[in-house]
Amino acid sequence: MNDDLDRPIPSEITELFGSDAIAEMLRKLDTPYVALNPGSSFRGLHDSLVNYLGNRDPQMLLCLHEEHAVAIAHGWAKVTGTPLAVILHANVGVMHASMAVYNAWCDRVPMLIFGATGPVDAAKRRPWIDWIHTSRDQAAIIRPYVKWDDQPASLEASLSSMLRSSIITQTAPKAPTYVCFDVSVQEEPIDEMPAFPSPERHAAPRMAQFSESDARSVLDLLETSEKPVFLMGRVSRDQADWDRRVALAEHFGARVVTDIKTAAAFPTCHPLHFGAPGYFVSQDAAQRIGQADLVVSFDWVDLGGTLQQADVDLERTKVVNISLDSLLTNGWSLDHQSLSPSDLTMLADPDEAIRAICLAAGLSDMAVGKMAIEAPARPDHHPDAQISIDSLSDVLADALSEETASFLRLTLSWNGSKCDFRGPLDYLGYDGGAGIGSGPGMAVGSALAFKDSDRLPVAVLGDGDFMMGATAIWTAAHHKVPLLIVVANNRSYFNDEVHQERVAIDRSRPVENKHVGQAIGEPDIDIAAIAAAQGAKAFGPVKTIGELNTTLAEAIRAAQEGKTVVVDARVTPGYSDDMTDGMTNN
């Protein structure tokens, strides 16, 4: 990060305020950045971040919308597994950010969300604005999809709540927390700094160890299984954990299924990987799961729905479910999916379970896979041809062949058969709650986490997703974050065209009308101009394979030089058969 960027002039501190202590506590929580859109409800804290802390440790990430602030913290957590801080202004900021908070909840990522309310004491409220920006129970807006919330009424309680929120958000299963500060507590003068609760003396709870007996229970089933299948879901970005997953699958000859909703969990071109990863289980993968005599789920999203889709014969097939997710099940959000049958359900971190099972099976703690992984064949495309989503993936893969790239996000239209993920950071997954508009902000947050690394961050976004969140790009450009965004621009909310086609066929009505109220045209949106207006290096529209080849080479060079880059690639509309079937089947 540019050390001179947004560096305030030094301030002589002659008087202390409550917000100075809150800022100091935030520094003690060791979050390097705080993402925010300014608001008067935390004007005291904003001043303390600037003039007491000097806008460093944490440094403010100025965002143009509250939803972007949360999405950036979400993207950061997907890479690092650690929380960033976010500050949301009053009730209106929380309402703006609510969709992004829900995404983070569904994706099980840690995040420290702080907010503020107008004076709780009505006698201290300014006319009009403080009244409409004060809620009796502000956290109620997002309580169903945060892990814990509080609205402390004193400075000492505020500091304690900040530490508690940090501990809770980083305790598995991870999810956002929210603490709301009273503006009066922030702005009240204090004589001296209070005693701070020490993070070092408040260690996060350790999960109960996956015991040798637990490992033996799973191992007994694996040793007697002839057709085991592993469903690899929400697992870590750690390379050693990745290696153990591969080694365990090879040891038992287990077929492995992954999806594209979650991050890379297993090499997609490995001989044991089966079916194309997708947002829905492919028909090939479903058939293989249906043939299994043992299914082991490692925190797989929607185990019950997958077993149902695969038509698993529960009289013949044993099911093991290893996950902590049931600890977050509540009555408001249905992201816990359908109730799944299971012969053995174990509350455990999936990678810790795999480690224990490997050791019980006689595999080294440093075990790695040994099977050869071959690169997928990619067809050549005529330079004058239009760009399809499949040809875009082929050309992009060729352009990145000499780079260590991380795909931060892939569009809904992406064909999973084009995926070649070989490590835990090769792909970071979707957004959890399928909230369109999250892509740009999450891409910025993930790219920020990769800054100064050897990885080139790449996001492939849909045009609808990009347009809803386009102003998040300004934050990346302002902070000089290297990032390549390719917009797969089919000029439509094509997801819903697929649904309208299904409805039209079911009702014997004209399929030709499916684009009405869906197409983004007349006029076309100049995505490159919008990106350039945010300070990005922009290219496009690119309409042919030849143009795409040339443009990607230049765009990659620009990203390597530290620029935020956006390419508008005009693609023909279309989804894979598995995606279409998954979306439209009842």
Rosetta blueprint (number, residue, H / E / L):
1 M L
2 N L
3 D L
4 D L
5 L L
6 D L
7 R L
8 P L
9 I L
10 P L
11 S L
12 E L
13 I L
14 T L
15 E L
16 L E
17 F E
18 G H
19 S H
20 D H
21 A H
22 I H
23 A H
24 E H
25 M H
26 L H
27 R H
28 K H
29 L L
30 D L
31 T L
32 P L
33 Y E
34 V E
35 A E
36 L E
37 N L
38 P L
39 G L
40 S H
41 S H
42 F H
43 R H
44 G H
45 L H
46 H H
47 D H
48 S H
49 L H
50 V H
51 N H
52 Y H
53 L L
54 G L
55 N L
56 R L
57 D L
58 P L
59 Q E
60 M E
61 L E
62 L E
63 C L
64 L L
65 H L
66 E H
67 E H
68 H H
69 A H
70 V H
71 A H
72 I H
73 A H
74 H H
75 G H
76 W H
77 A H
78 K H
79 V H
80 T H
81 G L
82 T L
83 P L
84 L L
85 A E
86 V E
87 I E
88 L E
89 H E
90 A H
91 N H
92 V H
93 G H
94 V H
95 M H
96 H H
97 A H
98 S H
99 M H
100 A H
101 V H
102 Y H
103 N H
104 A H
105 W H
106 C H
107 D H
108 R L
109 V L
110 P L
111 M E
112 L E
113 I E
114 F E
115 G E
116 A E
117 T E
118 G L
119 P L
120 V L
121 D L
122 A H
123 A H
124 K H
125 R L
126 R L
127 P L
128 W L
129 I H
130 D H
131 W H
132 I H
133 H L
134 T L
135 S L
136 R L
137 D L
138 Q H
139 A H
140 A H
141 I H
142 I L
143 R H
144 P H
145 Y H
146 V L
147 K L
148 W E
149 D E
150 D E
151 Q L
152 P L
153 A L
154 S L
155 L H
156 E H
157 A H
158 S H
159 L H
160 S H
161 S H
162 M H
163 L H
164 R H
165 S H
166 S H
167 I H
168 I H
169 T H
170 Q L
171 T L
172 A L
173 P L
174 K L
175 A L
176 P E
177 T E
178 Y E
179 V E
180 C E
181 F E
182 D E
183 V H
184 S H
185 V H
186 Q H
187 E H
188 E L
189 P E
190 I E
191 D L
192 E L
193 M L
194 P L
195 A L
196 F L
197 P L
198 S L
199 P H
200 E H
201 R H
202 H L
203 A L
204 A L
205 P L
206 R L
207 M L
208 A L
209 Q L
210 F L
211 S L
212 E H
213 S H
214 D H
215 A H
216 R H
217 S H
218 V H
219 L H
220 D H
221 L H
222 L H
223 E H
224 T H
225 S L
226 E L
227 K L
228 P E
229 V E
230 F E
231 L E
232 M E
233 G L
234 R L
235 V L
236 S L
237 R L
238 D L
239 Q H
240 A H
241 D H
242 W H
243 D H
244 R H
245 R H
246 V H
247 A H
248 L H
249 A H
250 E H
251 H H
252 F H
253 G L
254 A L
255 R E
256 V E
257 V E
258 T L
259 D L
260 I L
261 K L
262 T L
263 A L
264 A L
265 A L
266 F L
267 P L
268 T L
269 C L
270 H L
271 P L
272 L L
273 H E
274 F L
275 G L
276 A L
277 P L
278 G L
279 Y L
280 F L
281 V L
282 S L
283 Q H
284 D H
285 A H
286 A H
287 Q H
288 R H
289 I H
290 G H
291 Q H
292 A L
293 D L
294 L E
295 V E
296 V E
297 S E
298 F E
299 D L
300 W L
301 V L
302 D L
303 L H
304 G H
305 G H
306 T H
307 L H
308 Q H
309 Q H
310 A L
311 D L
312 V L
313 D L
314 L L
315 E L
316 R L
317 T L
318 K E
319 V E
320 V E
321 N E
322 I E
323 S L
324 L L
325 D H
326 S H
327 L H
328 L H
329 T L
330 N L
331 G L
332 W L
333 S L
334 L L
335 D L
336 H L
337 Q L
338 S L
339 L L
340 S L
341 P L
342 S L
343 D L
344 L E
345 T E
346 M E
347 L L
348 A L
349 D L
350 P H
351 D H
352 E H
353 A H
354 I H
355 R H
356 A H
357 I H
358 C H
359 L H
360 A H
361 A L
362 G L
363 L L
364 S L
365 D L
366 M L
367 A L
368 V L
369 G L
370 K L
371 M L
372 A L
373 I L
374 E L
375 A L
376 P L
377 A L
378 R L
379 P L
380 D L
381 H L
382 H L
383 P L
384 D L
385 A L
386 Q E
387 I E
388 S L
389 I H
390 D H
391 S H
392 L H
393 S H
394 D H
395 V H
396 L H
397 A H
398 D H
399 A H
400 L L
401 S L
402 E L
403 E L
404 T L
405 A E
406 S E
407 F E
408 L E
409 R E
410 L L
411 T L
412 L L
413 S L
414 W L
415 N L
416 G H
417 S H
418 K H
419 C L
420 D L
421 F L
422 R L
423 G L
424 P L
425 L L
426 D L
427 Y E
428 L L
429 G L
430 Y L
431 D L
432 G L
433 G L
434 A L
435 G L
436 I L
437 G L
438 S L
439 G H
440 P H
441 G H
442 M H
443 A H
444 V H
445 G H
446 S H
447 A H
448 L H
449 A H
450 F H
451 K L
452 D L
453 S L
454 D L
455 R L
456 L E
457 P E
458 V E
459 A E
460 V E
461 L E
462 G E
463 D H
464 G H
465 D H
466 F H
467 M H
468 M H
469 G H
470 A L
471 T L
472 A H
473 I H
474 W H
475 T H
476 A H
477 A H
478 H H
479 H L
480 K L
481 V L
482 P L
483 L E
484 L E
485 I E
486 V E
487 V E
488 A E
489 N E
490 N L
491 R L
492 S E
493 Y L
494 F H
495 N H
496 D H
497 E H
498 V H
499 H H
500 Q H
501 E H
502 R H
503 V H
504 A H
505 I H
506 D H
507 R L
508 S L
509 R L
510 P L
511 V H
512 E H
513 N H
514 K H
515 H H
516 V L
517 G L
518 Q L
519 A E
520 I L
521 G L
522 E L
523 P L
524 D L
525 I L
526 D L
527 I H
528 A H
529 A H
530 I H
531 A H
532 A H
533 A H
534 Q L
535 G L
536 A L
537 K E
538 A E
539 F E
540 G E
541 P E
542 V E
543 K L
544 T E
545 I H
546 G H
547 E H
548 L H
549 N H
550 T H
551 T H
552 L H
553 A H
554 E H
555 A H
556 I H
557 R H
558 A H
559 A H
560 Q H
561 E L
562 G L
563 K L
564 T E
565 V E
566 V E
567 V E
568 D E
569 A E
570 R E
571 V E
572 T L
573 P L
574 G L
575 Y L
576 S L
577 D H
578 D H
579 M H
580 T H
581 D H
582 G H
583 M H
584 T H
585 N L
586 N L
